[in-house]
Amino acid sequence: MTPQWELVSLPRWEMTAYWILSFSSHLYSFYQLHRFSEEHEVSLDREVQLERGFLIWGFKKDPTDFEWSFWNEWAWQSLLWSLIGHAVLSIFADNFLPQFRLAVITVYGFLSAGWLLGVRGLTVLMLHLSISLVVAQLRSPVLSWFCSLLLLSTLNVPALQDLQRGWYTSEDHYYLLLFSTAVCSLRCISFSLELCWHPLQAGRPNHCSHLEEKRLETLIFQFYKLTAYCFYHPLFYNGPIVTYRDFSEQVEENEIHKRLQALCFIQMYCECLSLSLQIERPVYKVSVVYVLSGILRVCVWWCLAEFMIHFMYMHAIQSSETYLEMLPPWALGGLALALVQFFYIKYLVLFGAVSLLVRLDGLEPPKLPRCVSIMYSFTGMWRHFDVGLYKWLIRYIYVPLGGSRHGVFRKLISTALAFGFVCFWHGCHDYLQYWAVLNWVGVLVENSLALLFSSRPLHPIIVRFLSPRMQRRGLALISALSTAFLILSNLFFLGGIHVGRIFWKRVFVKGG
């Protein structure tokens, strides 16, 4: 049995000092980055064309974060209104057509996708769904994976990219199709593997036993379930990722809940009323106060993200090696912190808005990302930032390949293939390969150190000579190094190889 570490709280004055030091260092580094942005505003404007600011008077805005500008433009242009339309239609169907609610919102999601992506874009998505479903009929996870990887690889074929770009008048429409297809691929993999492992749960109607002999009807029913899962509008374009098992279970619980409500209304004077209300897990009830507070939180996060790109031109600065070399040490640290913090706040907005709609539909979305400033390990970053993607990787890659229960070698392979798949799914660019390797090495080193310090020879010595509070301080010191490399890996992901290389040289080699 592995010895357990005793977690104790440090003195309040000490924790307060840590918080003050952390908060003040964040603010000071951001201020230094702001000063550098002001001093070089003219040259930055000439190079990247800063936009006229609107949130803070007298400030310009850095528009060079593609993802933020892309989703902001689409939100104001159409996505925000289509999401509101989904919410209104879902509430209407919930009250007047509860038995057909899933079909109604599926048709709405399908038509909304066709409206934005066009007939050709919708055809590409339907081809992905159809091919995945047909291959899944063979009940072979290996074949399903091979098919899915082959379909994913088509997203990076230059000839197909040029063809799809030609379908649209703007580049943004092509990228919307690209992002939608990439996210849809994860859902197709989830459905296919669940169908291979659990045919009844994944798609075949178990309440109609006579249909088991009718393969065509079964295939149509499975295709309907897959379409409902993939074209669920709030999660369609950018996630967060929800596995088919979680999605289908929650949808079924909603349907059972509605049937029980209807039955209880009819039998309200029957003795079995109290029994008919019992379900395994309560369906989410969303109040008006919760909705308004959720909207307010998303608006605050959006304003905070906008404030950051008005106050600090971090994306414009990180695009130039010259500016990265010129940055003073404190401003360099501020740039690293600003890039990862902005990434965190950006996904609070993107995931927070759609998660609110998911809860309105009575479903449970993945938890929102945890603040990156309190992350101190590679493992924690993966578990708590994109929770939906983490659960997806665990269920469909890590555990089936052996995970931690079949020896060290299987664990190494499982972890490597999980990171490798994420790299491949994002496009397998060179900077993503650096990022994936750094994360894999980081997780392995953390797990190795945890085993080392918990081993029989070393653990009793630590417990004997160090108090619980000193053990925690020692762990914090070791975690500081892990945090530094975690930030470095994220800089490779967010800025590219040149950003990671310059930070490595200036921080880890030269020391400033």
C-alpha positions as CSV (number, residue, x, y, z in Angstrom):
1,M,0.0,0.0,0.0
2,T,1.4,3.4,-1.0
3,P,1.9,5.7,2.0
4,Q,-0.4,8.7,2.2
5,W,0.8,12.3,2.7
6,E,-0.7,14.3,5.5
7,L,-2.2,17.6,4.2
8,V,-2.1,20.4,6.7
9,S,-3.0,24.1,6.5
10,L,-0.2,26.7,6.9
11,P,-0.5,29.6,9.3
12,R,-3.0,32.3,8.1
13,W,-0.4,35.0,8.1
14,E,1.9,32.9,5.9
15,M,-0.9,32.1,3.4
16,T,-1.9,35.8,3.4
17,A,1.7,36.8,2.6
18,Y,1.8,34.3,-0.3
19,W,-1.4,35.6,-1.7
20,I,-0.2,39.2,-1.5
21,L,3.2,38.4,-3.1
22,S,1.5,36.5,-5.9
23,F,-1.2,39.1,-6.6
24,S,1.2,42.0,-6.4
25,S,3.7,40.3,-8.7
26,H,1.0,39.6,-11.2
27,L,-0.1,43.3,-11.2
28,Y,3.4,44.6,-11.4
29,S,4.4,42.4,-14.3
30,F,1.1,43.3,-16.1
31,Y,1.9,47.0,-15.5
32,Q,5.4,46.6,-17.0
33,L,3.9,44.9,-20.0
34,H,1.4,47.7,-20.3
35,R,4.2,50.3,-20.3
36,F,6.1,48.4,-23.0
37,S,2.9,48.2,-25.0
38,E,2.4,52.0,-24.7
39,E,6.0,52.7,-25.6
40,H,5.9,50.7,-28.8
41,E,2.3,51.3,-29.7
42,V,3.1,53.2,-32.9
43,S,5.4,50.5,-34.3
44,L,3.0,47.7,-33.2
45,D,0.2,49.5,-34.9
46,R,2.2,49.7,-38.1
47,E,3.0,46.0,-38.0
48,V,-0.3,44.4,-36.9
49,Q,-2.8,47.2,-37.4
50,L,-4.2,47.7,-33.9
51,E,-7.9,48.4,-33.9
52,R,-9.6,51.4,-32.4
53,G,-10.5,50.6,-28.8
54,F,-14.1,50.9,-27.5
55,L,-13.9,49.5,-23.9
56,I,-11.4,51.9,-22.5
57,W,-11.3,55.5,-23.7
58,G,-8.0,56.4,-25.4
59,F,-6.7,52.9,-25.7
60,K,-6.3,50.8,-28.9
61,K,-7.2,47.1,-29.1
62,D,-4.9,44.2,-30.0
63,P,-7.0,42.1,-32.5
64,T,-4.3,39.5,-33.3
65,D,-5.6,36.6,-31.2
66,F,-7.3,34.8,-34.0
67,E,-9.6,32.6,-31.9
68,W,-11.0,35.5,-29.8
69,S,-11.6,37.7,-32.8
70,F,-13.0,34.8,-34.8
71,W,-15.6,33.8,-32.2
72,N,-16.5,37.3,-31.3
73,E,-17.2,38.2,-34.9
74,W,-19.3,35.1,-35.4
75,A,-21.1,35.6,-32.1
76,W,-22.3,39.1,-33.0
77,Q,-23.0,38.1,-36.6
78,S,-25.1,35.0,-36.1
79,L,-24.1,32.5,-33.4
80,L,-25.5,34.5,-30.4
81,W,-28.9,34.8,-32.1
82,S,-29.0,31.1,-33.1
83,L,-28.2,30.1,-29.5
84,I,-31.0,32.4,-28.2
85,G,-33.2,30.7,-30.8
86,H,-32.3,27.3,-29.5
87,A,-33.1,28.3,-25.9
88,V,-36.5,29.7,-26.9
89,L,-37.4,26.6,-29.0
90,S,-36.1,24.3,-26.3
91,I,-38.4,25.9,-23.7
92,F,-41.3,25.8,-26.1
93,A,-40.8,22.1,-26.9
94,D,-40.3,21.3,-23.3
95,N,-43.7,22.8,-22.4
96,F,-45.8,21.9,-25.4
97,L,-44.0,18.9,-27.1
98,P,-42.1,17.2,-24.4
99,Q,-42.1,13.8,-26.1
100,F,-40.6,15.3,-29.3
101,R,-38.3,17.8,-27.7
102,L,-35.1,16.0,-28.7
103,A,-36.3,15.7,-32.3
104,V,-37.2,19.4,-32.4
105,I,-33.9,20.7,-31.1
106,T,-32.1,18.2,-33.4
107,V,-33.9,19.6,-36.5
108,Y,-33.1,23.1,-35.3
109,G,-29.4,22.3,-34.8
110,F,-29.3,20.6,-38.2
111,L,-30.9,23.6,-40.0
112,S,-28.8,26.1,-38.1
113,A,-25.6,24.3,-39.2
114,G,-26.9,24.3,-42.8
115,W,-27.7,28.0,-42.6
116,L,-24.1,28.9,-41.5
117,L,-22.1,26.2,-43.2
118,G,-24.1,25.9,-46.4
119,V,-25.3,22.7,-48.2
120,R,-21.7,21.6,-49.1
121,G,-20.4,22.1,-45.6
122,L,-23.4,20.2,-44.2
123,T,-22.7,17.4,-46.7
124,V,-19.2,17.1,-45.4
125,L,-20.4,16.7,-41.9
126,M,-23.1,14.1,-42.9
127,L,-20.4,12.1,-44.8
128,H,-18.3,12.0,-41.6
129,L,-21.3,10.8,-39.6
130,S,-22.4,8.3,-42.2
131,I,-19.0,6.7,-42.7
132,S,-18.4,6.5,-39.0
133,L,-21.7,4.8,-38.4
134,V,-21.3,2.3,-41.2
135,V,-17.8,1.3,-40.0
136,A,-19.1,1.0,-36.4
137,Q,-21.6,-1.7,-37.5
138,L,-18.6,-4.0,-37.7
139,R,-18.3,-3.7,-33.9
140,S,-14.5,-3.4,-34.2
141,P,-13.0,-0.5,-32.1
142,V,-9.7,-0.9,-34.1
143,L,-11.5,-0.3,-37.4
144,S,-13.5,2.5,-36.0
145,W,-10.4,4.2,-34.8
146,F,-8.7,3.7,-38.1
147,C,-11.7,5.2,-40.0
148,S,-11.9,8.1,-37.6
149,L,-8.2,9.0,-37.9
150,L,-8.4,8.7,-41.7
151,L,-11.4,11.1,-41.7
152,L,-9.5,13.5,-39.3
153,S,-6.5,13.5,-41.6
154,T,-8.6,14.8,-44.5
155,L,-8.8,18.1,-42.6
156,N,-5.1,18.7,-43.3
157,V,-5.1,17.7,-47.0
158,P,-4.2,20.9,-49.0
159,A,-6.3,20.0,-52.0
160,L,-9.4,19.5,-49.9
161,Q,-8.7,22.6,-47.9
162,D,-8.5,24.6,-51.2
163,L,-11.6,23.0,-52.4
164,Q,-13.6,23.9,-49.3
165,R,-12.2,27.4,-49.2
166,G,-13.6,27.9,-52.7
167,W,-17.1,27.1,-51.4
168,Y,-17.2,30.3,-49.4
169,T,-16.8,34.0,-50.0
170,S,-14.8,34.5,-46.7
171,E,-12.0,32.6,-45.0
172,D,-14.1,32.7,-41.7
173,H,-16.7,30.4,-43.2
174,Y,-14.1,27.9,-44.0
175,Y,-12.6,28.0,-40.5
176,L,-16.1,27.6,-39.0
177,L,-16.5,24.4,-41.1
178,L,-13.0,23.2,-40.0
179,F,-13.7,23.7,-36.3
180,S,-17.2,22.2,-36.5
181,T,-15.8,19.1,-38.4
182,A,-13.0,18.7,-35.9
183,V,-15.3,18.8,-32.9
184,C,-17.8,16.6,-34.7
185,S,-15.1,14.0,-35.2
186,L,-14.6,13.6,-31.5
187,R,-18.4,12.9,-31.2
188,C,-18.3,10.4,-34.0
189,I,-15.4,8.5,-32.3
190,S,-17.4,8.6,-29.0
191,F,-20.5,7.2,-30.6
192,S,-18.7,4.6,-32.6
193,L,-16.8,3.2,-29.7
194,E,-19.9,3.1,-27.5
195,L,-21.7,1.3,-30.2
196,C,-18.9,-1.2,-30.4
197,W,-18.8,-1.8,-26.7
198,H,-22.5,-1.5,-25.8
199,P,-24.7,-1.9,-28.9
200,L,-28.0,-1.5,-26.9
201,Q,-27.0,1.6,-25.0
202,A,-25.5,3.3,-28.0
203,G,-28.2,3.2,-30.5
204,R,-30.5,0.2,-30.7
205,P,-34.0,0.7,-29.2
206,N,-34.1,-1.8,-26.4
207,H,-37.8,-1.2,-25.8
208,C,-38.7,-2.7,-29.2
209,S,-37.4,-6.2,-29.3
210,H,-39.0,-7.0,-32.6
211,L,-36.8,-4.4,-34.3
212,E,-33.7,-6.4,-33.6
213,E,-34.4,-8.4,-36.8
214,K,-34.8,-5.3,-38.9
215,R,-31.4,-4.0,-39.5
216,L,-32.4,-1.1,-41.6
217,E,-34.8,0.3,-38.9
218,T,-32.1,-0.2,-36.3
219,L,-29.5,1.6,-38.5
220,I,-32.0,4.5,-39.0
221,F,-32.5,4.8,-35.3
222,Q,-28.8,4.8,-34.6
223,F,-28.3,7.5,-37.3
224,Y,-31.0,9.6,-35.6
225,K,-29.2,9.2,-32.2
226,L,-25.9,10.1,-33.7
227,T,-27.3,13.1,-35.5
228,A,-29.0,14.3,-32.3
229,Y,-25.7,14.0,-30.4
230,C,-23.5,15.7,-33.1
231,F,-25.9,18.5,-34.0
232,Y,-26.8,19.5,-30.5
233,H,-26.6,23.2,-31.2
234,P,-25.0,24.7,-28.0
235,L,-22.0,22.3,-28.2
236,F,-21.9,22.0,-32.0
237,Y,-19.2,24.5,-33.0
238,N,-16.6,24.6,-30.2
239,G,-17.6,22.3,-27.4
240,P,-17.0,21.6,-24.6
241,I,-16.8,17.9,-25.3
242,V,-19.4,15.6,-23.8
243,T,-19.1,11.9,-24.3
244,Y,-22.0,10.1,-25.9
245,R,-22.5,8.0,-22.8
246,D,-23.0,11.1,-20.6
247,F,-25.2,12.8,-23.3
248,S,-27.5,9.9,-23.9
249,E,-27.9,9.1,-20.2
250,Q,-28.8,12.7,-19.3
251,V,-31.2,12.9,-22.3
252,E,-32.9,9.7,-21.2
253,E,-33.2,10.9,-17.6
254,N,-34.9,14.0,-18.9
255,E,-37.4,12.0,-20.9
256,I,-38.1,9.7,-17.9
257,H,-38.5,12.8,-15.7
258,K,-41.1,14.3,-18.1
259,R,-43.0,11.0,-18.4
260,L,-43.1,10.7,-14.6
261,Q,-44.3,14.2,-14.3
262,A,-47.1,13.5,-16.8
263,L,-48.0,10.3,-15.1
264,C,-48.0,12.0,-11.7
265,F,-50.3,14.7,-13.0
266,I,-52.8,12.0,-14.2
267,Q,-52.4,10.0,-11.0
268,M,-52.1,12.8,-8.5
269,Y,-54.6,11.2,-6.2
270,C,-53.1,7.7,-6.4
271,E,-51.2,6.2,-3.6
272,C,-48.1,5.5,-5.8
273,L,-47.6,9.2,-6.5
274,S,-44.5,9.5,-4.2
275,L,-42.9,6.4,-5.7
276,S,-43.3,7.6,-9.2
277,L,-41.3,10.7,-8.5
278,Q,-38.2,8.8,-7.6
279,I,-35.4,8.8,-10.2
280,E,-31.7,8.0,-9.8
281,R,-30.4,11.5,-10.3
282,P,-32.4,14.8,-10.3
283,V,-32.7,16.7,-13.5
284,Y,-31.2,20.2,-13.3
285,K,-33.7,22.9,-12.4
286,V,-32.6,26.3,-13.6
287,S,-34.1,29.4,-12.0
288,V,-34.4,32.9,-13.5
289,V,-31.9,34.1,-10.9
290,Y,-29.4,31.4,-12.0
291,V,-29.8,32.4,-15.6
292,L,-29.4,36.1,-15.0
293,S,-26.4,35.5,-12.7
294,G,-24.8,33.2,-15.4
295,I,-25.3,35.9,-18.1
296,L,-23.8,38.5,-15.8
297,R,-20.7,36.3,-15.1
298,V,-20.2,35.7,-18.8
299,C,-20.4,39.4,-19.5
300,V,-17.9,40.2,-16.7
301,W,-15.5,37.6,-18.2
302,W,-15.9,39.0,-21.7
303,C,-15.2,42.6,-20.4
304,L,-12.1,41.3,-18.5
305,A,-10.8,39.7,-21.7
306,E,-11.4,42.8,-23.7
307,F,-9.8,44.9,-21.0
308,M,-6.6,42.8,-21.2
309,I,-6.3,43.2,-25.0
310,H,-6.9,47.0,-24.6
311,F,-4.4,47.3,-21.8
312,M,-1.7,44.9,-23.0
313,Y,-0.8,44.1,-26.6
314,M,0.5,40.7,-25.7
315,H,-0.5,38.9,-28.8
316,A,1.0,41.5,-31.1
317,I,4.3,41.5,-29.0
318,Q,4.6,37.7,-29.0
319,S,4.3,37.5,-32.8
320,S,7.7,39.3,-33.2
321,E,11.0,37.9,-32.0
322,T,12.4,41.4,-31.9
323,Y,10.0,42.6,-29.3
324,L,10.4,39.4,-27.3
325,E,14.2,40.0,-27.1
326,M,13.6,43.7,-26.1
327,L,11.2,43.0,-23.3
328,P,12.5,43.8,-19.8
329,P,12.5,40.8,-17.4
330,W,9.3,41.9,-15.5
331,A,7.5,42.6,-18.7
332,L,8.6,39.2,-20.1
333,G,7.1,37.5,-17.1
334,G,4.0,39.6,-17.5
335,L,3.7,38.5,-21.1
336,A,3.8,34.8,-20.1
337,L,1.2,35.3,-17.4
338,A,-1.0,37.5,-19.7
339,L,-1.0,34.9,-22.5
340,V,-2.0,32.0,-20.3
341,Q,-4.5,34.1,-18.3
342,F,-6.1,35.4,-21.4
343,F,-6.4,31.9,-22.7
344,Y,-8.2,30.9,-19.5
345,I,-10.6,33.8,-19.5
346,K,-11.3,33.3,-23.2
347,Y,-12.5,29.7,-22.5
348,L,-14.5,30.9,-19.5
349,V,-16.5,33.0,-22.0
350,L,-16.7,30.4,-24.8
351,F,-17.6,27.5,-22.5
352,G,-19.5,29.5,-19.9
353,A,-22.0,30.8,-22.4
354,V,-22.9,27.5,-23.9
355,S,-22.8,25.7,-20.6
356,L,-25.6,28.0,-19.4
357,L,-27.7,26.9,-22.3
358,V,-26.9,23.2,-21.7
359,R,-28.1,23.6,-18.1
360,L,-31.3,25.2,-19.4
361,D,-31.9,22.0,-21.4
362,G,-31.6,20.0,-18.2
363,L,-28.2,18.6,-19.0
364,E,-25.0,18.7,-17.0
365,P,-22.1,20.3,-18.9
366,P,-18.4,19.7,-18.0
367,K,-17.0,21.9,-15.3
368,L,-15.6,25.2,-16.4
369,P,-11.8,25.6,-16.6
370,R,-9.9,26.2,-13.4
371,C,-7.8,29.3,-13.0
372,V,-4.3,28.7,-14.5
373,S,-2.7,30.8,-11.8
374,I,-3.5,28.1,-9.2
375,M,-2.3,25.3,-11.4
376,Y,1.0,23.8,-10.3
377,S,1.2,20.5,-12.2
378,F,0.8,19.1,-15.6
379,T,-1.6,16.5,-14.3
380,G,-3.8,19.1,-12.7
381,M,-3.8,21.2,-15.8
382,W,-5.1,18.3,-17.9
383,R,-7.7,17.3,-15.3
384,H,-9.1,20.7,-14.5
385,F,-8.8,23.0,-17.6
386,D,-10.7,21.2,-20.4
387,V,-12.6,18.7,-18.2
388,G,-14.7,17.4,-21.1
389,L,-11.7,16.7,-23.3
390,Y,-9.9,15.1,-20.3
391,K,-12.8,12.7,-19.7
392,W,-13.0,11.9,-23.4
393,L,-9.3,11.0,-23.5
394,I,-9.5,8.9,-20.4
395,R,-12.5,6.9,-21.6
396,Y,-11.5,6.3,-25.2
397,I,-7.7,6.2,-25.2
398,Y,-6.0,6.0,-21.8
399,V,-8.2,3.3,-20.1
400,P,-8.7,1.0,-23.2
401,L,-4.9,1.0,-23.7
402,G,-4.2,-0.1,-20.2
403,G,-3.7,3.1,-18.2
404,S,-2.2,2.8,-14.8
405,R,-3.5,-0.7,-14.0
406,H,-1.4,-2.7,-16.4
407,G,2.2,-1.8,-15.5
408,V,4.5,1.1,-16.1
409,F,5.1,0.4,-19.8
410,R,1.4,0.4,-20.7
411,K,1.0,3.6,-18.7
412,L,3.8,5.2,-20.8
413,I,2.2,4.1,-24.0
414,S,-1.3,5.2,-23.0
415,T,-0.2,8.6,-21.9
416,A,1.9,9.1,-25.0
417,L,-0.9,8.2,-27.4
418,A,-3.4,10.4,-25.5
419,F,-1.1,13.4,-26.0
420,G,-0.3,12.3,-29.5
421,F,-3.9,12.2,-30.4
422,V,-4.5,15.7,-29.1
423,C,-1.6,16.9,-31.1
424,F,-3.0,15.2,-34.3
425,W,-6.5,16.5,-33.6
426,H,-5.2,20.1,-33.4
427,G,-3.3,19.8,-36.7
428,C,0.0,18.2,-35.8
429,H,2.0,21.3,-36.4
430,D,5.6,21.4,-35.2
431,Y,4.9,23.6,-32.2
432,L,2.1,21.2,-31.2
433,Q,4.6,18.4,-31.2
434,Y,6.9,20.3,-28.8
435,W,3.9,21.0,-26.6
436,A,2.8,17.4,-26.6
437,V,6.2,16.0,-25.8
438,L,6.7,18.6,-23.0
439,N,3.3,17.6,-21.4
440,W,4.1,13.9,-21.7
441,V,7.5,14.3,-20.1
442,G,6.0,16.6,-17.4
443,V,3.3,14.1,-16.4
444,L,5.8,11.3,-16.3
445,V,8.3,13.2,-14.2
446,E,5.5,14.3,-11.8
447,N,4.3,10.7,-11.4
448,S,7.8,9.4,-11.0
449,L,8.6,11.9,-8.2
450,A,5.3,11.1,-6.5
451,L,6.2,7.4,-6.5
452,L,9.7,8.2,-5.3
453,F,8.7,10.4,-2.4
454,S,6.0,7.9,-1.4
455,S,8.3,4.8,-1.5
456,R,9.0,2.9,1.6
457,P,12.7,3.9,2.0
458,L,12.2,7.6,1.4
459,H,8.8,8.4,2.9
460,P,9.6,7.4,6.5
461,I,12.7,9.5,6.4
462,I,10.8,12.6,5.2
463,V,8.0,12.0,7.8
464,R,10.6,11.7,10.5
465,F,12.7,14.7,9.8
466,L,10.1,17.1,8.4
467,S,7.0,18.3,10.0
468,P,3.7,18.2,7.9
469,R,4.0,22.0,7.4
470,M,7.6,21.7,6.1
471,Q,6.5,18.8,3.9
472,R,3.9,21.1,2.3
473,R,6.5,23.9,1.8
474,G,8.9,21.4,0.3
475,L,6.2,20.2,-2.1
476,A,5.4,23.8,-3.0
477,L,9.1,24.4,-3.8
478,I,9.2,21.4,-6.1
479,S,5.9,22.4,-7.7
480,A,7.4,25.8,-8.5
481,L,9.7,24.1,-11.0
482,S,6.8,22.1,-12.5
483,T,4.8,25.3,-12.8
484,A,7.7,27.0,-14.7
485,F,7.8,24.2,-17.2
486,L,4.0,24.1,-17.4
487,I,4.0,27.7,-18.4
488,L,6.8,27.1,-20.9
489,S,4.8,24.3,-22.6
490,N,1.7,26.5,-22.8
491,L,3.8,29.2,-24.4
492,F,4.7,26.7,-27.2
493,F,1.0,26.0,-27.6
494,L,-0.2,29.6,-27.6
495,G,2.7,31.4,-29.3
496,G,4.6,28.8,-31.4
497,I,8.2,27.6,-31.4
498,H,9.8,31.0,-31.5
499,V,8.0,32.1,-28.3
500,G,8.9,29.0,-26.4
501,R,12.5,29.1,-27.6
502,I,13.1,32.7,-26.6
503,F,11.5,32.1,-23.1
504,W,13.6,29.1,-22.6
505,K,16.8,31.0,-23.5
506,R,16.0,34.1,-21.5
507,V,14.4,32.5,-18.4
508,F,16.1,29.1,-18.1
509,V,19.5,29.7,-19.7
510,K,20.3,33.3,-19.2
511,G,18.1,33.8,-16.2
512,G,16.3,37.0,-17.4
